[in-house]
Amino acid sequence: MKTNETRILDCPWLDQHEKWPTGCESVTAALALGWLGYPVDPDFFIDNCLPRAPEPRIEDGIWRAADPQDFYLGDPRTPDGWGCFAPAIRRGLERWADLCGEDLLVRELRGVPLDGLFREEIDRGYPVIVFATMGMAAPRKSRSWLLDGGGAYTWKTPMHCLLLIGYDRGTGEAVFSDPLAVARTRYSFADTERAYRGMGSQAVVVERRTAGKR
């Protein structure tokens, strides 16, 4: 592979600021479906597909909440929403496919390095829903709570979800459709890898099972 190789998919973009200030996961899911040719409203995804649970609360002086791996905590339409991770978005996309009668394969990825996402997904024409941080800042520990189902969880901040759409090996940058920035936002490989790994190297890819557009 040439060191200056560039591959960027022409994916859609949405600005989450006004309507979905903490809804990056749902907006990014809509962007991934948009790439497949489905015009999806993030509000429909939030109301009908996204697994949700209340935001962390104090009970008897102890913080408690559901597991953000499995549920979005809070309301993504407000600044006080928290977020969720790959298992919740995979379930949401599967729910969307069931509701809409579409034959989609939704793959949850764990532990795939950034370059693996380039080679195994972008090069095959699939954008990737990536869980990282705002601006690819270094993740840092935030609030901890007891999980409703048992165990404990420590939230990391500033959590963000965005769509990986390509790479530029000449400049050493990953390219994203970032709902907090612009349609083709670039972050260095090093910063992206640090943020992505810090959030558990989690990603989701959605594709058609049958032949069709894209």
N, C-alpha and C positions, 0 to 999 in steps of 0.2 A: 504493500500500500504506500502510495506517495505521501510524504510528510506534509505536503501542502494541500491535501485533498479536502474538499468542502462538500457537504451534503446538507441542504436545508429544505425541509418540506414546506409547502405553501399552505400552512394551516390557518384556520380562522383565529380571531382574537376578540375578547370582550373585556371591558373595563369593569372591575368589580366594585370600584370605590363608592358609587352613589347608592346602588341597590343592595349589594351583598358585601358589606365591609369586612366581614369575617367568613365569607363564603367561598374562599378560593378553591376548595375541594370540589364543590358543586359546579362552579364556573368552569374549572378545568375539565371535569367530566363532560360537560356540555361541549367544550372545545374538541375533545377527543371524538365525540360522536359527530360533531360537525365535520370533521375531517373525513368521516365515512359517508357524508352526504345527508346526515339527519339534522335538520334545523331544530335544535333543542333549546327550550327556554329554561335557564337555571331554576326559575321559580317552580316549574313543573317537576323538575328533578328533586328539589328540596321538599315539596309538598307530598310527592307520591312515591319517591324512591329512596331517599336518604334515610338510613337508620339513625334515629335521634334519641337522645336522653337529656335530662336536665343538666344544667351546668353544675360544677362542684358547689356543694353547700356544707354548712356546719351543722352537725348533729351532736349534741352533748359535748360540745367543745372540740369536736374532731372533724376534719375535712373528709367528706365522702363524695364519691361520684362513680359513674359507670366507667368502663374501660374505653378510652378513645380509639383503641384499635378496632373496636366493634361498633361504636356509636359516635355520631357528632354530638358534642356536648354544648347545649345552649341553642341559640338562634342565630343562624348565619346572616340574617338580615339586620343584625344589630352590632354595634361595636363591641359588645360584651360577649359575643360567641367565642367558643374555644377552638374546636376543630376535631378532626378525626384522621385516621390513617388508612393504609391500603385495604385491610379486610372490609372496612365499612364501605369504601367506595366500590370495591369489587361487588359486594352485595347490592349496592345501589344500582350499578350498571346492569347487573343480572336482572334486578327487578324491573328496570326500564325496558329491557329486551322482552321480558315476559308480558308486561303491560301493553307494549306496542307490537307484539307479535313478530319481532325480528330475531333472526337466527344468528346470534352473536356469540363469539367466544371471548370471555373475559379472563385474562391471565394475571394473577397476582405474582409479582416477582420479589424475591428476597435474596439479598446478598450478591446481586449481580453488580460487578464494578461498572463505573461510568463508561469505560471503553467497551465493555460488553453490551451496554445499552446501545451504543453507537453501531457496533457490528451486528448484533443479533436483532435489533428492532429498527433503528433509523435506516440502515442500509437495505432493509426489506420493505421500507415504505410505511412503517408504523410509528407514529409519535408516541411518546411515553408520558404518562401521568407520574410525576416525580414528587416525592415528599422531601422537602429541604427547608431552607430558611429564607426570610425576606432579605433580598440583596445578597444572598449567599454569605451572610454573617456567620461567625462561629457560633454553633449552638451552645446554650448555657442552661443549666438546671433552673427550674422555676418552682412552682408549688407542687407539693406532694399530697396525696390523699389515699385513703383506704378504698379499695374497689368494692362495689356493691356485691360482687360475686366472690369476694375473698382475695387476699393479697394486697399489694400496695402498688402505687404508680407515681412516678415523678415526671411532670410535664417539662418539656424543653422548649425554649423560646429563642428567637422569634420564628415560630413554625410557619411554613408556607407550603402551598401546593401549586405547581405550575406544569406546563406542558413542554417537555423536551421535544424540539422539532428538528434539531440538526447539530452540526459541529463544523468547526473550521480549524483544521489541523495547522494551517499556516499561521494563524494568530494564537492558537492554543485556547480557543474559546468554545464553550457549549452555547447553543442558541435555543431560546425559549420563546413560546407565546406566554408571556407573563401577565396575568390579569391585574397585577399591581403596577405594571410598567408599560411596555409597548409591545407591538406585535412581534418584533424580532429583537428581543433583549439578549445581550451577550454577557456571559460571566466566564471567568477563566476556568480552565479545567481544574486547577488546584482548589480554588474556592468552592466550585461546584461539588467536587469529590468530598471535600471536608464537610460541607453542609449536608449532603446526601448521606454520607456514612454516619454523621452525627445523629441523624434522624432514623437510623436503623436500616439504611439501604433498602428502602421500600419503594415499589413502583407498581403500576398497573398498565396493562395494554389491552385494548379492545379491538377486535377484528371481526370481519364477516366469516361465518363458517362456509357460506356458499358464494358462488361467483356473483359479482355485481359491481356497482360503482366502486372504484379504487380497489 
